[in-house]
């Protein structure tokens, strides 16, 4: 299914991702494809919210379960699945990430997605707890996908796209707030190692796309070329280190 076709159907639900948001999903799936076969799989999307990721995967033939504490978001996911004819392959469970071991007793899933979640935790111990919980239902040999905002990207965006070098410097020099500890990719890799995963591979998602103008982002031809460039950059040093999102893929 093309990105444009996906957008058109979702507009009926007023649920249309922006071009950059759609690109994030495309690039994440491209990274996963380097480790994940084509056969239908059982997928758990932790904190999957309104189901954008889950519906995309369900349209590709996978059986997807969305775990999220927000009932309203899950209702949107169900509506989107129905609109795309994949309601039979999308399931929802209203619970927190930490509840995964109890909700899914035993190893059930081939792929677990933990996307845009860990940076909301306050400290390293809580992040470790979340990672341990979401890995509990992952079968041996299954894949864990962790995606989040890259701490090194903010100053670059501030000065290049927003034309605010003062803001870039302030963000560069900012110290962690009293209520939270900074989240680094190095910390996550170390945490995953203690949880018994095999090699952790790091990719970048949207290495340069967040630096382009909004006008260019609305140009389908430009975005098609940009997608090809982003796929090439996602696994290349040093570009993956300063991408808008880090993407870690590990095998249990």
Secondary structure, DSSP 4 states (H G I P E B T S, - for coil): --HHHHHHHHHTTT----HHHHHHHHHHHHHHHTTS-SS--EEEEET-TT-HHHHHHHHTT-EEEEEES-HHHHHHHHHHHHHTT-GGGEEEEE--GGGHHHHS-S--EEEEEEES-GGGSSSHHHHHHHHHHHHTTEEEEEEEEEEEE-TTTHHHHHHHTS--HHHHHHHHHPPPPTT-----HHHHHHHHHHTT---EEEEEESSSGGGS-HHHHT-HHHHHHHHHHHHHHTTSTTGGGGSSEEEEEEE-
